[in-house]
Structures are given as structure tokens and as C-alpha cells.
Amino acid sequence: MRLCEPPSPLNAEEKSRLLRFGAVIKAELESSGQPLALVARSGLDLSRFGLRYSHAGLSLKASPDTPWAVRQLYYACDERQPRIYDQGMAAFLMGSHEARVGYVSAVLLPDAEGAELARAALDNPTALQVLGPVYSANSYPFNLRYQNCNQWVMELLAAAWGRPGTDRDPRAQAQGWLKERGYEPSLLDVGWRPLMWLGELIPWVHSDDHPAQDLAQSRYRVSMPASIEAFVRAQVPGATRLEFCHTEAHVVVHRGWDEIAEGCVPGEQDAVFVLD
């Protein structure tokens, strides 16, 4: 989920910190021996919904940009158009709205599933077949009207693993496969209907694709990094997860499906790299 307000400009020290943070992430991905990682970064503050991560993409060793660049959907605000974009890891990290503390999640897949998803992600026709024409940050995952960045990842995943035929719209097939497999999007409980009305004044937020029952209860169901990870964990035995974070003083690398403590506080088994 990416909005049009750019993050605050970074000073030289902050840029240097994120470059070193990115180098740690890339080194871990390289050492995994896998061709791809499902990655997500913190950005917008979604803590009121119990969410740490807002924006997901696919980090690819064989990226046409640079090794481990992130292929992702982004919303071109000036054009009011969604695009598929390859972005180096450092630039991906600089899209966060918080420079002092940042988090990144990376899910690694077994060889077969990882190779299938990497092939689909690197095949431009496949990546574009599941690109929706109209962006909505809060798009409903089982409707073709809109799409957000995380839903594009989910539909690409379905195209790679679901092996759809050619008799239906690729996005419809992808959404059908996800529904059959029990995909559960993240629940965003807005809690107050007027906030939903105010949201509709923003050109990249819509409600007309959501079920009436959800709207009546002031909630949205949306593809978010947390729901992507939960689906992959349930569907792919052997998938593993890394989590990274940085402060102004250190970088933490954590292994496992639980999250690093708020404030980037390392656990006993975590690796810690001091930033000079």
C-alpha cells in the first residue's frame, strides 16, 4: 500500500544507514541460495490495525535492474496509473516514512515454489496479465474493479502456482484460485463510518468494490503483507521467514514467523550488527 505523499527527505547519515541496512538484507538473501524472496517493508503507520507492514514485492536475484531488486506494483500519482516497477533494495527501503527505525520481512520458499514464482515474476507478459487497470489502496481482493500493490503480488503468486488455463480472464482465475485455497485478506476495522466517507475523498481510495455487509460494519478486507505471509505459510510447507530491522545504532536479523519486538529490540537468538 503506497500513497502519494512522499516520505520526508533523508539526510546523508540516514541514507548511509539505509544503504548498510540494505547490504545486510541482500547478504542474507544471497546466502539463502534461493532465487527469490517475498519481501515487505514498514512504511505507513498501520499500528491501529495491528499491522507492521504496508507494502510487499518480490526481491529477485536475477532482477533485470540489480541483484535482489524488488519487483512491485506502484501507483504513479501524476499519471493516476498503476505500474510494475523494479527498484533496487536501497531505494525500496528509502520509501519508508520512518527513517530512525525500519522493518523488513522476507519469506523464503522451497526450491520448486521459489523457482515457479521467480519465473512468473520475471516473465513480463505474466506479470502484466495480472496487473489491474485501476489502483485502489484498499481494494477488495475478490473483485476485479481495483487492485492494490499487495493484491498484485497475490495474483501473481496464484498465476505461478495455480497454473491457470486460457479460457478466463487471468485475474479472475487468480482470484478464484485464491478463494478456493482459503485465502483470508487482512481485516481493517475502521470503526467509524464517517472515516470511511472521508477516505473516499482521496482519489486512490474506494469502497464500491467491497461487500455491503463489510461497509455496514465499517471495515475493509484488504490484501496486506501479513495476509500474504499467512497464506504462504499455510500453503507451502518448508517456507521460512527472516525479519530485519534497524535503529540509528544497530541492525537486527531475526529468524522465525514471530515478529521482532517493537523498537527493534533484539531477542536472545537474534544477530545484531552495530552501525558505527
C-alpha positions in Angstrom: 0.0 0.0 0.0 1.7 3.2 -1.2 0.2 6.7 -1.1 1.2 9.8 -2.9 2.7 11.8 -0.1 6.5 11.2 -0.4 8.5 10.4 2.7 10.5 13.1 4.3 13.8 13.8 2.6 16.7 11.8 4.1 20.0 13.4 5.2 23.4 11.9 4.3 23.6 9.9 7.6 20.1 8.4 7.1 20.9 7.4 3.5 24.1 5.8 4.6 22.3 3.8 7.4 19.7 2.5 4.9 22.5 1.5 2.4 24.1 -0.5 5.2 20.8 -2.0 6.2 20.1 -3.0 2.6 23.5 -4.6 2.3 22.8 -6.8 5.3 19.4 -7.9 3.8 21.0 -8.6 0.4 23.8 -10.7 2.0 21.2 -12.8 3.9 19.2 -13.3 0.7 22.3 -14.2 -1.2 23.4 -16.8 1.4 19.9 -18.4 1.2 20.7 -19.9 -2.2 17.1 -19.1 -3.3 16.2 -17.1 -6.5 13.5 -15.0 -4.8 12.1 -13.7 -1.6 8.7 -12.3 -0.8 9.6 -9.0 0.9 7.6 -6.4 2.7 8.6 -3.1 4.4 7.2 -0.9 7.0 6.0 2.4 5.8 2.6 3.8 6.6 1.8 3.7 10.3 -0.9 0.9 10.4 -0.4 0.1 14.1 -4.1 0.9 14.9 -4.9 -2.1 12.7 -2.3 -4.3 14.4 -0.1 -4.3 11.2 3.6 -3.6 10.9 4.0 -3.9 7.2 2.2 -2.0 4.4 3.9 -2.7 1.1 5.1 -6.0 -0.4 7.0 -7.0 -3.5 9.3 -9.7 -4.9 13.1 -9.4 -4.4 14.7 -11.3 -7.3 18.3 -12.4 -7.5 18.1 -12.3 -11.3 16.4 -9.0 -11.5 16.9 -7.0 -14.7 17.7 -4.0 -12.5 20.3 -5.1 -9.9 20.6 -8.3 -7.9 17.8 -8.6 -5.3 16.0 -5.6 -6.7 12.3 -5.6 -5.8 9.6 -6.0 -8.5 6.4 -4.4 -7.3 3.3 -2.5 -8.2 3.4 1.2 -7.5 0.9 3.9 -8.2 2.2 6.7 -10.5 0.4 9.6 -8.8 1.0 12.1 -11.7 -0.4 9.6 -14.2 -3.0 8.2 -11.8 -2.0 4.8 -13.2 -0.6 1.6 -11.6 2.8 0.4 -13.0 5.1 -2.5 -12.5 8.5 -1.2 -11.3 11.9 -2.7 -10.5 13.6 -0.9 -7.6 17.0 -1.6 -6.0 16.9 -2.7 -2.4 18.3 0.6 -1.0 15.7 2.6 -2.9 12.9 0.2 -1.7 14.0 0.9 1.9 14.0 4.6 1.3 10.3 4.5 0.5 9.6 4.2 4.2 8.0 7.1 6.1 10.2 6.5 9.2 14.0 6.9 8.9 15.0 6.2 12.5 13.5 2.7 12.9 12.6 0.5 10.0 11.5 -3.1 9.4 11.7 -5.6 6.5 10.2 -9.1 6.3 11.5 -11.7 3.8 9.8 -15.1 3.2 12.0 -17.7 1.5 10.4 -20.6 -0.4 11.4 -24.2 -1.1 13.1 -24.8 -4.4 10.1 -25.7 -6.5 7.8 -23.0 -5.4 10.5 -20.4 -5.4 11.6 -21.2 -8.9 8.0 -21.1 -10.2 7.3 -17.8 -8.6 10.6 -16.3 -9.9 9.8 -17.4 -13.4 6.4 -15.8 -13.3 7.7 -12.6 -11.8 10.5 -12.3 -14.4 8.1 -13.0 -17.3 6.8 -9.6 -18.3 3.6 -10.9 -20.0 2.6 -12.9 -16.9 3.4 -10.0 -14.6 1.3 -7.6 -16.7 -1.6 -10.1 -17.2 -2.4 -9.8 -13.6 -2.0 -6.1 -13.4 -5.3 -4.3 -12.7 -6.0 -1.1 -14.7 -7.3 0.9 -11.8 -5.5 1.3 -8.4 -7.1 1.5 -5.0 -5.1 1.3 -1.8 -7.9 -0.5 0.0 -9.0 -2.8 -2.9 -11.2 -5.8 -2.2 -9.2 -9.0 -3.1 -12.2 -10.8 -4.8 -13.3 -8.1 -7.2 -11.7 -7.1 -10.5 -12.6 -3.4 -10.3 -9.5 -2.3 -8.5 -6.1 -3.6 -7.3 -3.5 -2.6 -4.7 0.2 -3.4 -4.7 -0.2 -6.4 -2.3 -3.0 -7.8 -4.3 -0.9 -7.8 -7.4 1.6 -9.9 -5.5 -1.1 -12.3 -4.5 -2.5 -12.6 -8.1 1.0 -13.2 -9.5 1.5 -15.9 -6.9 -1.7 -17.5 -8.0 -0.7 -17.3 -11.6 2.6 -19.0 -10.8 1.3 -21.8 -8.5 -2.3 -22.2 -9.8 -1.3 -22.9 -13.4 -4.4 -21.2 -14.8 -5.8 -22.1 -18.2 -6.6 -19.7 -21.0 -10.4 -19.6 -21.1 -10.9 -16.9 -18.4 -9.5 -13.5 -17.5 -6.1 -14.1 -15.8 -7.1 -12.0 -12.8 -10.4 -13.8 -12.4 -8.7 -17.1 -12.5 -6.1 -15.9 -9.9 -8.8 -14.7 -7.6 -10.8 -17.8 -8.0 -7.8 -20.0 -7.1 -7.0 -17.9 -4.1 -10.6 -18.2 -2.9 -10.6 -22.0 -3.4 -7.4 -22.2 -1.4 -9.0 -20.3 1.5 -7.1 -17.0 1.2 -8.1 -14.6 4.0 -7.2 -11.0 3.5 -6.4 -8.7 6.4 -9.3 -7.2 8.2 -9.1 -3.4 8.7 -11.6 -2.3 11.3 -12.1 1.4 10.6 -14.5 1.6 13.5 -16.3 4.8 12.5 -18.3 5.1 9.3 -17.5 8.9 8.7 -13.8 8.0 8.4 -14.7 5.7 5.5 -16.7 8.6 3.9 -13.7 10.9 4.3 -11.4 8.3 2.8 -13.5 8.4 -0.4 -12.3 12.0 -1.0 -8.9 10.5 -1.7 -8.6 9.5 -5.4 -6.8 6.3 -4.7 -9.2 5.0 -2.0 -12.6 3.4 -3.0 -15.4 1.5 -1.3 -17.6 0.5 -4.2 -15.9 -2.9 -4.7 -16.4 -4.1 -1.0 -19.3 -6.2 0.2 -22.2 -4.2 1.6 -22.0 -6.2 4.9 -18.4 -5.1 5.4 -19.2 -1.5 4.7 -22.1 -1.6 7.1 -19.7 -2.7 9.8 -17.1 0.0 8.9 -14.5 -2.5 7.9 -12.4 -3.4 4.8 -10.8 -6.7 3.9 -7.6 -5.9 2.0 -4.5 -7.8 0.9 -1.7 -6.8 3.1 1.8 -8.3 3.7 0.5 -10.0 6.8 -2.2 -11.9 4.9 0.3 -12.8 2.1 2.7 -14.3 4.7 -0.1 -16.2 6.5 -1.3 -17.7 3.2 2.2 -18.8 2.1 3.0 -20.2 5.5 -0.2 -22.3 5.3 0.1 -23.4 1.7 3.8 -24.1 1.4 5.4 -26.4 3.9 9.1 -25.5 4.3 8.6 -21.8 3.7 10.8 -19.8 6.2 10.9 -16.2 7.3 13.5 -13.6 8.1 12.9 -10.3 9.7 15.2 -7.3 9.7 15.1 -4.0 11.5 17.4 -1.1 12.1 17.7 1.8 14.6 20.2 4.6 14.5 22.7 2.3 16.3 22.2 -1.3 15.1 20.7 -3.8 12.6 18.9 -6.9 13.9 18.3 -10.1 11.9 15.7 -12.5 13.3 14.7 -15.9 12.0 11.2 -17.2 12.5 7.5 -16.4 12.0 7.2 -14.3 15.2 8.0 -10.6 15.0 10.9 -8.7 16.4 9.9 -6.6 19.4 8.7 -3.0 18.8 11.6 -0.6 18.8 13.9 -3.1 17.1 14.8 -4.7 20.4 16.8 -7.9 19.6 16.0 -11.3 21.2 18.5 -13.7 22.6 18.9 -15.7 19.3 19.0 -12.7 17.0 22.0 -11.5 15.2 23.0 -7.9 15.9 25.2 -5.7 13.7 26.4 -2.4 15.2 26.2 0.7 13.0 29.3 2.8 13.6 
